Amino acid sequence: MSELRLLLPADFWMRKIFDAKAAQEGGVVRRSVRDIERIVGRDRFRRELERRGYHAVENAGQVVIFCNNERVSVWC
């Protein structure tokens, strides 16, 4: 049995996000706020971002996750 199948659904879901090619290369990934809240909860997701040193922004029901430790600037 795969290691991922042994994880709880929330753990499995988060693992898939951060194992994505874009995340592994220090890029960005996007997920819906609804999925984050339904599957893992905002607090837990924020703790994982902080643990990894990542940043995220929310807009129009989507969260864009910057999978690196670089500074984030918001342009108007």
Stockholm file with secondary structure:
# STOCKHOLM 1.0

chainA/1-76         MSELRLLLPADFWMRKIFDAKAAQEGGVVRRSVRDIERIVGRDRFRRELERRGYHAVENAGQVVIFCNNERVSVWC
#=GR chainA/1-76 SS CCGGGGSCHHHHHHHHHHHSHHHHTTCEEEEEHHHHHHHTCHHHHHHHHHHHTCEEEEETTEEEEECSSSCCCCCC
#=GC SS_cons        CCGGGGSCHHHHHHHHHHHSHHHHTTCEEEEEHHHHHHHTCHHHHHHHHHHHTCEEEEETTEEEEECSSSCCCCCC
//
